[in-house]
Amino acid sequence: MEASVNIRVECNDNPGVRQTVLQMLRQAKARDVTENKQTSGLEIRASYYLEDNRPDKLGEIADLIRMQSGVFLVEMMENHNLVKQVR
């Protein structure tokens, strides 16, 4: 299994915020992008192979998302699951 990380975003369930977050996540080679509606808003997750993306670039993307209006939480964590979407 190849090393990968997840970026998890909690944000307003609003089309403008959703689109901005998705565009920013796709600046790198995002895999397994999922959206889950919650009572408090929307959760968006994306997986990234570390071989394809430098950790500092992923950190920059996470920081840019954090600064967006309507974003409550951004977490970057190790992915302990298999990335399903092929390269």
Phi and psi restraints in degrees (range 20) as a CNS / XPLOR table:
assign (resid 1 and name C) (resid 2 and name N)
       (resid 2 and name CA) (resid 2 and name C) 1.0 -82.5 20.0 2
assign (resid 2 and name N) (resid 2 and name CA)
       (resid 2 and name C) (resid 3 and name N) 1.0 149.3 20.0 2
assign (resid 2 and name C) (resid 3 and name N)
       (resid 3 and name CA) (resid 3 and name C) 1.0 -66.5 20.0 2
assign (resid 3 and name N) (resid 3 and name CA)
       (resid 3 and name C) (resid 4 and name N) 1.0 133.6 20.0 2
assign (resid 3 and name C) (resid 4 and name N)
       (resid 4 and name CA) (resid 4 and name C) 1.0 -149.0 20.0 2
assign (resid 4 and name N) (resid 4 and name CA)
       (resid 4 and name C) (resid 5 and name N) 1.0 162.0 20.0 2
assign (resid 4 and name C) (resid 5 and name N)
       (resid 5 and name CA) (resid 5 and name C) 1.0 -129.1 20.0 2
assign (resid 5 and name N) (resid 5 and name CA)
       (resid 5 and name C) (resid 6 and name N) 1.0 159.6 20.0 2
assign (resid 5 and name C) (resid 6 and name N)
       (resid 6 and name CA) (resid 6 and name C) 1.0 -113.3 20.0 2
assign (resid 6 and name N) (resid 6 and name CA)
       (resid 6 and name C) (resid 7 and name N) 1.0 144.3 20.0 2
assign (resid 6 and name C) (resid 7 and name N)
       (resid 7 and name CA) (resid 7 and name C) 1.0 -114.0 20.0 2
assign (resid 7 and name N) (resid 7 and name CA)
       (resid 7 and name C) (resid 8 and name N) 1.0 125.5 20.0 2
assign (resid 7 and name C) (resid 8 and name N)
       (resid 8 and name CA) (resid 8 and name C) 1.0 -115.9 20.0 2
assign (resid 8 and name N) (resid 8 and name CA)
       (resid 8 and name C) (resid 9 and name N) 1.0 130.0 20.0 2
assign (resid 8 and name C) (resid 9 and name N)
       (resid 9 and name CA) (resid 9 and name C) 1.0 -124.5 20.0 2
assign (resid 9 and name N) (resid 9 and name CA)
       (resid 9 and name C) (resid 10 and name N) 1.0 132.4 20.0 2
assign (resid 9 and name C) (resid 10 and name N)
       (resid 10 and name CA) (resid 10 and name C) 1.0 -111.1 20.0 2
assign (resid 10 and name N) (resid 10 and name CA)
       (resid 10 and name C) (resid 11 and name N) 1.0 128.4 20.0 2
assign (resid 10 and name C) (resid 11 and name N)
       (resid 11 and name CA) (resid 11 and name C) 1.0 -149.4 20.0 2
assign (resid 11 and name N) (resid 11 and name CA)
       (resid 11 and name C) (resid 12 and name N) 1.0 174.6 20.0 2
assign (resid 11 and name C) (resid 12 and name N)
       (resid 12 and name CA) (resid 12 and name C) 1.0 -61.7 20.0 2
assign (resid 12 and name N) (resid 12 and name CA)
       (resid 12 and name C) (resid 13 and name N) 1.0 144.2 20.0 2
assign (resid 12 and name C) (resid 13 and name N)
       (resid 13 and name CA) (resid 13 and name C) 1.0 -87.3 20.0 2
assign (resid 13 and name N) (resid 13 and name CA)
       (resid 13 and name C) (resid 14 and name N) 1.0 76.7 20.0 2
assign (resid 13 and name C) (resid 14 and name N)
       (resid 14 and name CA) (resid 14 and name C) 1.0 -136.1 20.0 2
assign (resid 14 and name N) (resid 14 and name CA)
       (resid 14 and name C) (resid 15 and name N) 1.0 135.3 20.0 2
assign (resid 14 and name C) (resid 15 and name N)
       (resid 15 and name CA) (resid 15 and name C) 1.0 -56.2 20.0 2
assign (resid 15 and name N) (resid 15 and name CA)
       (resid 15 and name C) (resid 16 and name N) 1.0 -37.8 20.0 2
assign (resid 15 and name C) (resid 16 and name N)
       (resid 16 and name CA) (resid 16 and name C) 1.0 -67.6 20.0 2
assign (resid 16 and name N) (resid 16 and name CA)
       (resid 16 and name C) (resid 17 and name N) 1.0 -45.5 20.0 2
assign (resid 16 and name C) (resid 17 and name N)
       (resid 17 and name CA) (resid 17 and name C) 1.0 -64.9 20.0 2
assign (resid 17 and name N) (resid 17 and name CA)
       (resid 17 and name C) (resid 18 and name N) 1.0 -46.0 20.0 2
assign (resid 17 and name C) (resid 18 and name N)
       (resid 18 and name CA) (resid 18 and name C) 1.0 -55.3 20.0 2
assign (resid 18 and name N) (resid 18 and name CA)
       (resid 18 and name C) (resid 19 and name N) 1.0 -49.7 20.0 2
assign (resid 18 and name C) (resid 19 and name N)
       (resid 19 and name CA) (resid 19 and name C) 1.0 -63.3 20.0 2
assign (resid 19 and name N) (resid 19 and name CA)
       (resid 19 and name C) (resid 20 and name N) 1.0 -42.2 20.0 2
assign (resid 19 and name C) (resid 20 and name N)
       (resid 20 and name CA) (resid 20 and name C) 1.0 -61.8 20.0 2
assign (resid 20 and name N) (resid 20 and name CA)
       (resid 20 and name C) (resid 21 and name N) 1.0 -46.5 20.0 2
assign (resid 20 and name C) (resid 21 and name N)
       (resid 21 and name CA) (resid 21 and name C) 1.0 -62.5 20.0 2
assign (resid 21 and name N) (resid 21 and name CA)
       (resid 21 and name C) (resid 22 and name N) 1.0 -46.0 20.0 2
assign (resid 21 and name C) (resid 22 and name N)
       (resid 22 and name CA) (resid 22 and name C) 1.0 -61.8 20.0 2
assign (resid 22 and name N) (resid 22 and name CA)
       (resid 22 and name C) (resid 23 and name N) 1.0 -41.7 20.0 2
assign (resid 22 and name C) (resid 23 and name N)
       (resid 23 and name CA) (resid 23 and name C) 1.0 -62.3 20.0 2
assign (resid 23 and name N) (resid 23 and name CA)
       (resid 23 and name C) (resid 24 and name N) 1.0 -40.9 20.0 2
assign (resid 23 and name C) (resid 24 and name N)
       (resid 24 and name CA) (resid 24 and name C) 1.0 -69.2 20.0 2
assign (resid 24 and name N) (resid 24 and name CA)
       (resid 24 and name C) (resid 25 and name N) 1.0 -40.0 20.0 2
assign (resid 24 and name C) (resid 25 and name N)
       (resid 25 and name CA) (resid 25 and name C) 1.0 -64.0 20.0 2
assign (resid 25 and name N) (resid 25 and name CA)
       (resid 25 and name C) (resid 26 and name N) 1.0 -32.0 20.0 2
assign (resid 25 and name C) (resid 26 and name N)
       (resid 26 and name CA) (resid 26 and name C) 1.0 -84.4 20.0 2
assign (resid 26 and name N) (resid 26 and name CA)
       (resid 26 and name C) (resid 27 and name N) 1.0 2.0 20.0 2
assign (resid 26 and name C) (resid 27 and name N)
       (resid 27 and name CA) (resid 27 and name C) 1.0 -63.3 20.0 2
assign (resid 27 and name N) (resid 27 and name CA)
       (resid 27 and name C) (resid 28 and name N) 1.0 -29.9 20.0 2
assign (resid 27 and name C) (resid 28 and name N)
       (resid 28 and name CA) (resid 28 and name C) 1.0 -104.5 20.0 2
assign (resid 28 and name N) (resid 28 and name CA)
       (resid 28 and name C) (resid 29 and name N) 1.0 -178.2 20.0 2
assign (resid 28 and name C) (resid 29 and name N)
       (resid 29 and name CA) (resid 29 and name C) 1.0 -84.9 20.0 2
assign (resid 29 and name N) (resid 29 and name CA)
       (resid 29 and name C) (resid 30 and name N) 1.0 74.7 20.0 2
assign (resid 29 and name C) (resid 30 and name N)
       (resid 30 and name CA) (resid 30 and name C) 1.0 -67.6 20.0 2
assign (resid 30 and name N) (resid 30 and name CA)
       (resid 30 and name C) (resid 31 and name N) 1.0 139.8 20.0 2
assign (resid 30 and name C) (resid 31 and name N)
       (resid 31 and name CA) (resid 31 and name C) 1.0 -126.9 20.0 2
assign (resid 31 and name N) (resid 31 and name CA)
       (resid 31 and name C) (resid 32 and name N) 1.0 157.4 20.0 2
assign (resid 31 and name C) (resid 32 and name N)
       (resid 32 and name CA) (resid 32 and name C) 1.0 49.9 20.0 2
assign (resid 32 and name N) (resid 32 and name CA)
       (resid 32 and name C) (resid 33 and name N) 1.0 46.7 20.0 2
assign (resid 32 and name C) (resid 33 and name N)
       (resid 33 and name CA) (resid 33 and name C) 1.0 -71.8 20.0 2
assign (resid 33 and name N) (resid 33 and name CA)
       (resid 33 and name C) (resid 34 and name N) 1.0 125.5 20.0 2
assign (resid 33 and name C) (resid 34 and name N)
       (resid 34 and name CA) (resid 34 and name C) 1.0 -129.0 20.0 2
assign (resid 34 and name N) (resid 34 and name CA)
       (resid 34 and name C) (resid 35 and name N) 1.0 151.3 20.0 2
assign (resid 34 and name C) (resid 35 and name N)
       (resid 35 and name CA) (resid 35 and name C) 1.0 -126.9 20.0 2
assign (resid 35 and name N) (resid 35 and name CA)
       (resid 35 and name C) (resid 36 and name N) 1.0 132.1 20.0 2
assign (resid 35 and name C) (resid 36 and name N)
       (resid 36 and name CA) (resid 36 and name C) 1.0 -131.3 20.0 2
assign (resid 36 and name N) (resid 36 and name CA)
       (resid 36 and name C) (resid 37 and name N) 1.0 118.2 20.0 2
assign (resid 36 and name C) (resid 37 and name N)
       (resid 37 and name CA) (resid 37 and name C) 1.0 -74.1 20.0 2
assign (resid 37 and name N) (resid 37 and name CA)
       (resid 37 and name C) (resid 38 and name N) 1.0 137.1 20.0 2
assign (resid 37 and name C) (resid 38 and name N)
       (resid 38 and name CA) (resid 38 and name C) 1.0 -128.7 20.0 2
assign (resid 38 and name N) (resid 38 and name CA)
       (resid 38 and name C) (resid 39 and name N) 1.0 167.3 20.0 2
assign (resid 38 and name C) (resid 39 and name N)
       (resid 39 and name CA) (resid 39 and name C) 1.0 -64.1 20.0 2
assign (resid 39 and name N) (resid 39 and name CA)
       (resid 39 and name C) (resid 40 and name N) 1.0 -30.2 20.0 2
assign (resid 39 and name C) (resid 40 and name N)
       (resid 40 and name CA) (resid 40 and name C) 1.0 -90.6 20.0 2
assign (resid 40 and name N) (resid 40 and name CA)
       (resid 40 and name C) (resid 41 and name N) 1.0 -3.9 20.0 2
assign (resid 40 and name C) (resid 41 and name N)
       (resid 41 and name CA) (resid 41 and name C) 1.0 151.5 20.0 2
assign (resid 41 and name N) (resid 41 and name CA)
       (resid 41 and name C) (resid 42 and name N) 1.0 -136.3 20.0 2
assign (resid 41 and name C) (resid 42 and name N)
       (resid 42 and name CA) (resid 42 and name C) 1.0 -130.4 20.0 2
assign (resid 42 and name N) (resid 42 and name CA)
       (resid 42 and name C) (resid 43 and name N) 1.0 136.9 20.0 2
assign (resid 42 and name C) (resid 43 and name N)
       (resid 43 and name CA) (resid 43 and name C) 1.0 -110.1 20.0 2
assign (resid 43 and name N) (resid 43 and name CA)
       (resid 43 and name C) (resid 44 and name N) 1.0 128.1 20.0 2
assign (resid 43 and name C) (resid 44 and name N)
       (resid 44 and name CA) (resid 44 and name C) 1.0 -121.7 20.0 2
assign (resid 44 and name N) (resid 44 and name CA)
       (resid 44 and name C) (resid 45 and name N) 1.0 131.6 20.0 2
assign (resid 44 and name C) (resid 45 and name N)
       (resid 45 and name CA) (resid 45 and name C) 1.0 -125.3 20.0 2
assign (resid 45 and name N) (resid 45 and name CA)
       (resid 45 and name C) (resid 46 and name N) 1.0 145.3 20.0 2
assign (resid 45 and name C) (resid 46 and name N)
       (resid 46 and name CA) (resid 46 and name C) 1.0 -142.9 20.0 2
assign (resid 46 and name N) (resid 46 and name CA)
       (resid 46 and name C) (resid 47 and name N) 1.0 144.4 20.0 2
assign (resid 46 and name C) (resid 47 and name N)
       (resid 47 and name CA) (resid 47 and name C) 1.0 -107.7 20.0 2
assign (resid 47 and name N) (resid 47 and name CA)
       (resid 47 and name C) (resid 48 and name N) 1.0 149.5 20.0 2
assign (resid 47 and name C) (resid 48 and name N)
       (resid 48 and name CA) (resid 48 and name C) 1.0 -139.0 20.0 2
assign (resid 48 and name N) (resid 48 and name CA)
       (resid 48 and name C) (resid 49 and name N) 1.0 133.0 20.0 2
assign (resid 48 and name C) (resid 49 and name N)
       (resid 49 and name CA) (resid 49 and name C) 1.0 -75.2 20.0 2
assign (resid 49 and name N) (resid 49 and name CA)
       (resid 49 and name C) (resid 50 and name N) 1.0 131.4 20.0 2
assign (resid 49 and name C) (resid 50 and name N)
       (resid 50 and name CA) (resid 50 and name C) 1.0 -68.1 20.0 2
assign (resid 50 and name N) (resid 50 and name CA)
       (resid 50 and name C) (resid 51 and name N) 1.0 -25.3 20.0 2
assign (resid 50 and name C) (resid 51 and name N)
       (resid 51 and name CA) (resid 51 and name C) 1.0 -66.4 20.0 2
assign (resid 51 and name N) (resid 51 and name CA)
       (resid 51 and name C) (resid 52 and name N) 1.0 -29.0 20.0 2
assign (resid 51 and name C) (resid 52 and name N)
       (resid 52 and name CA) (resid 52 and name C) 1.0 -91.7 20.0 2
assign (resid 52 and name N) (resid 52 and name CA)
       (resid 52 and name C) (resid 53 and name N) 1.0 -19.3 20.0 2
assign (resid 52 and name C) (resid 53 and name N)
       (resid 53 and name CA) (resid 53 and name C) 1.0 -138.7 20.0 2
assign (resid 53 and name N) (resid 53 and name CA)
       (resid 53 and name C) (resid 54 and name N) 1.0 129.5 20.0 2
assign (resid 53 and name C) (resid 54 and name N)
       (resid 54 and name CA) (resid 54 and name C) 1.0 -68.4 20.0 2
assign (resid 54 and name N) (resid 54 and name CA)
       (resid 54 and name C) (resid 55 and name N) 1.0 139.6 20.0 2
assign (resid 54 and name C) (resid 55 and name N)
       (resid 55 and name CA) (resid 55 and name C) 1.0 -57.5 20.0 2
assign (resid 55 and name N) (resid 55 and name CA)
       (resid 55 and name C) (resid 56 and name N) 1.0 -34.7 20.0 2
assign (resid 55 and name C) (resid 56 and name N)
       (resid 56 and name CA) (resid 56 and name C) 1.0 -68.3 20.0 2
assign (resid 56 and name N) (resid 56 and name CA)
       (resid 56 and name C) (resid 57 and name N) 1.0 -32.8 20.0 2
assign (resid 56 and name C) (resid 57 and name N)
       (resid 57 and name CA) (resid 57 and name C) 1.0 -66.6 20.0 2
assign (resid 57 and name N) (resid 57 and name CA)
       (resid 57 and name C) (resid 58 and name N) 1.0 -42.7 20.0 2
assign (resid 57 and name C) (resid 58 and name N)
       (resid 58 and name CA) (resid 58 and name C) 1.0 -63.8 20.0 2
assign (resid 58 and name N) (resid 58 and name CA)
       (resid 58 and name C) (resid 59 and name N) 1.0 -37.6 20.0 2
assign (resid 58 and name C) (resid 59 and name N)
       (resid 59 and name CA) (resid 59 and name C) 1.0 -63.0 20.0 2
assign (resid 59 and name N) (resid 59 and name CA)
       (resid 59 and name C) (resid 60 and name N) 1.0 -39.9 20.0 2
assign (resid 59 and name C) (resid 60 and name N)
       (resid 60 and name CA) (resid 60 and name C) 1.0 -62.7 20.0 2
assign (resid 60 and name N) (resid 60 and name CA)
       (resid 60 and name C) (resid 61 and name N) 1.0 -43.4 20.0 2
assign (resid 60 and name C) (resid 61 and name N)
       (resid 61 and name CA) (resid 61 and name C) 1.0 -62.4 20.0 2
assign (resid 61 and name N) (resid 61 and name CA)
       (resid 61 and name C) (resid 62 and name N) 1.0 -45.1 20.0 2
assign (resid 61 and name C) (resid 62 and name N)
       (resid 62 and name CA) (resid 62 and name C) 1.0 -60.0 20.0 2
assign (resid 62 and name N) (resid 62 and name CA)
       (resid 62 and name C) (resid 63 and name N) 1.0 -41.9 20.0 2
assign (resid 62 and name C) (resid 63 and name N)
       (resid 63 and name CA) (resid 63 and name C) 1.0 -64.6 20.0 2
assign (resid 63 and name N) (resid 63 and name CA)
       (resid 63 and name C) (resid 64 and name N) 1.0 -40.9 20.0 2
assign (resid 63 and name C) (resid 64 and name N)
       (resid 64 and name CA) (resid 64 and name C) 1.0 -64.1 20.0 2
assign (resid 64 and name N) (resid 64 and name CA)
       (resid 64 and name C) (resid 65 and name N) 1.0 -40.3 20.0 2
assign (resid 64 and name C) (resid 65 and name N)
       (resid 65 and name CA) (resid 65 and name C) 1.0 -64.9 20.0 2
assign (resid 65 and name N) (resid 65 and name CA)
       (resid 65 and name C) (resid 66 and name N) 1.0 -41.7 20.0 2
assign (resid 65 and name C) (resid 66 and name N)
       (resid 66 and name CA) (resid 66 and name C) 1.0 -56.2 20.0 2
assign (resid 66 and name N) (resid 66 and name CA)
       (resid 66 and name C) (resid 67 and name N) 1.0 -33.1 20.0 2
assign (resid 66 and name C) (resid 67 and name N)
       (resid 67 and name CA) (resid 67 and name C) 1.0 -80.7 20.0 2
assign (resid 67 and name N) (resid 67 and name CA)
       (resid 67 and name C) (resid 68 and name N) 1.0 -8.0 20.0 2
assign (resid 67 and name C) (resid 68 and name N)
       (resid 68 and name CA) (resid 68 and name C) 1.0 -75.9 20.0 2
assign (resid 68 and name N) (resid 68 and name CA)
       (resid 68 and name C) (resid 69 and name N) 1.0 140.9 20.0 2
assign (resid 68 and name C) (resid 69 and name N)
       (resid 69 and name CA) (resid 69 and name C) 1.0 -64.4 20.0 2
assign (resid 69 and name N) (resid 69 and name CA)
       (resid 69 and name C) (resid 70 and name N) 1.0 137.1 20.0 2
assign (resid 69 and name C) (resid 70 and name N)
       (resid 70 and name CA) (resid 70 and name C) 1.0 90.8 20.0 2
assign (resid 70 and name N) (resid 70 and name CA)
       (resid 70 and name C) (resid 71 and name N) 1.0 -0.5 20.0 2
assign (resid 70 and name C) (resid 71 and name N)
       (resid 71 and name CA) (resid 71 and name C) 1.0 -100.1 20.0 2
assign (resid 71 and name N) (resid 71 and name CA)
       (resid 71 and name C) (resid 72 and name N) 1.0 126.5 20.0 2
assign (resid 71 and name C) (resid 72 and name N)
       (resid 72 and name CA) (resid 72 and name C) 1.0 -95.2 20.0 2
assign (resid 72 and name N) (resid 72 and name CA)
       (resid 72 and name C) (resid 73 and name N) 1.0 -39.1 20.0 2
assign (resid 72 and name C) (resid 73 and name N)
       (resid 73 and name CA) (resid 73 and name C) 1.0 -150.7 20.0 2
assign (resid 73 and name N) (resid 73 and name CA)
       (resid 73 and name C) (resid 74 and name N) 1.0 138.9 20.0 2
assign (resid 73 and name C) (resid 74 and name N)
       (resid 74 and name CA) (resid 74 and name C) 1.0 -134.5 20.0 2
assign (resid 74 and name N) (resid 74 and name CA)
       (resid 74 and name C) (resid 75 and name N) 1.0 124.9 20.0 2
assign (resid 74 and name C) (resid 75 and name N)
       (resid 75 and name CA) (resid 75 and name C) 1.0 -126.8 20.0 2
assign (resid 75 and name N) (resid 75 and name CA)
       (resid 75 and name C) (resid 76 and name N) 1.0 138.7 20.0 2
assign (resid 75 and name C) (resid 76 and name N)
       (resid 76 and name CA) (resid 76 and name C) 1.0 -118.1 20.0 2
assign (resid 76 and name N) (resid 76 and name CA)
       (resid 76 and name C) (resid 77 and name N) 1.0 123.9 20.0 2
assign (resid 76 and name C) (resid 77 and name N)
       (resid 77 and name CA) (resid 77 and name C) 1.0 -142.3 20.0 2
assign (resid 77 and name N) (resid 77 and name CA)
       (resid 77 and name C) (resid 78 and name N) 1.0 160.8 20.0 2
assign (resid 77 and name C) (resid 78 and name N)
       (resid 78 and name CA) (resid 78 and name C) 1.0 -61.2 20.0 2
assign (resid 78 and name N) (resid 78 and name CA)
       (resid 78 and name C) (resid 79 and name N) 1.0 143.0 20.0 2
assign (resid 78 and name C) (resid 79 and name N)
       (resid 79 and name CA) (resid 79 and name C) 1.0 -97.2 20.0 2
assign (resid 79 and name N) (resid 79 and name CA)
       (resid 79 and name C) (resid 80 and name N) 1.0 115.5 20.0 2
assign (resid 79 and name C) (resid 80 and name N)
       (resid 80 and name CA) (resid 80 and name C) 1.0 -95.0 20.0 2
assign (resid 80 and name N) (resid 80 and name CA)
       (resid 80 and name C) (resid 81 and name N) 1.0 5.1 20.0 2
assign (resid 80 and name C) (resid 81 and name N)
       (resid 81 and name CA) (resid 81 and name C) 1.0 -110.2 20.0 2
assign (resid 81 and name N) (resid 81 and name CA)
       (resid 81 and name C) (resid 82 and name N) 1.0 163.3 20.0 2
assign (resid 81 and name C) (resid 82 and name N)
       (resid 82 and name CA) (resid 82 and name C) 1.0 -73.4 20.0 2
assign (resid 82 and name N) (resid 82 and name CA)
       (resid 82 and name C) (resid 83 and name N) 1.0 133.8 20.0 2
assign (resid 82 and name C) (resid 83 and name N)
       (resid 83 and name CA) (resid 83 and name C) 1.0 -75.3 20.0 2
assign (resid 83 and name N) (resid 83 and name CA)
       (resid 83 and name C) (resid 84 and name N) 1.0 121.5 20.0 2
assign (resid 83 and name C) (resid 84 and name N)
       (resid 84 and name CA) (resid 84 and name C) 1.0 -81.8 20.0 2
assign (resid 84 and name N) (resid 84 and name CA)
       (resid 84 and name C) (resid 85 and name N) 1.0 -37.6 20.0 2
assign (resid 84 and name C) (resid 85 and name N)
       (resid 85 and name CA) (resid 85 and name C) 1.0 -75.7 20.0 2
assign (resid 85 and name N) (resid 85 and name CA)
       (resid 85 and name C) (resid 86 and name N) 1.0 126.6 20.0 2
assign (resid 85 and name C) (resid 86 and name N)
       (resid 86 and name CA) (resid 86 and name C) 1.0 -72.0 20.0 2
assign (resid 86 and name N) (resid 86 and name CA)
       (resid 86 and name C) (resid 87 and name N) 1.0 161.1 20.0 2
